[in-house]
Amino acid sequence: MKVPNVECPNCLKQLPLTEVLTAQSNQNVIFTCPDCRFILRNIRTSKG
């Protein structure tokens, strides 16, 4: 199964979902771009 790509909102580079998203125990998600170091915290999901 192919992993979907996610585009960084800062540098627009497309990276695999598993490399840039981290799930937290409180149902929030953190996006971290390894190229430009952009971080977006507390991304709301359909579960919370």
C-alpha positions as CSV (number, residue, x, y, z in Angstrom):
1,M,0.0,0.0,0.0
2,K,1.4,3.4,-1.0
3,V,1.7,6.1,1.7
4,P,0.0,9.4,0.7
5,N,2.1,12.5,0.5
6,V,1.4,15.7,2.5
7,E,2.4,19.1,1.3
8,C,4.2,21.5,3.7
9,P,2.3,24.8,3.9
10,N,5.5,26.7,4.3
11,C,8.0,25.3,1.6
12,L,5.4,23.4,-0.4
13,K,7.6,20.2,-0.5
14,Q,5.6,17.0,-0.7
15,L,6.7,14.3,1.8
16,P,5.2,11.0,2.9
17,L,2.5,11.2,5.6
18,T,4.4,8.9,7.9
19,E,7.5,11.2,8.0
20,V,5.7,14.5,8.8
21,L,2.7,13.8,11.1
22,T,2.8,12.8,14.7
23,A,-0.3,11.7,16.6
24,Q,-0.6,12.7,20.2
25,S,-2.6,10.9,22.9
26,N,-5.1,13.7,23.2
27,Q,-6.2,13.2,19.5
28,N,-4.2,16.2,18.2
29,V,-1.7,15.9,15.4
30,I,1.7,17.7,14.9
31,F,3.1,18.5,11.4
32,T,6.8,18.8,11.2
33,C,8.7,19.5,7.9
34,P,12.2,18.0,8.0
35,D,13.3,20.3,5.2
36,C,12.3,23.8,6.4
37,R,11.7,22.9,10.1
38,F,8.1,24.3,9.9
39,I,5.9,23.1,12.8
40,L,2.2,23.2,13.0
41,R,0.7,22.0,16.3
42,N,-2.7,21.0,17.5
43,I,-4.2,20.0,14.2
44,R,-7.7,19.0,14.9
45,T,-8.9,15.7,13.6
46,S,-12.4,14.2,13.1
47,K,-12.0,12.5,16.5
48,G,-11.2,15.6,18.5
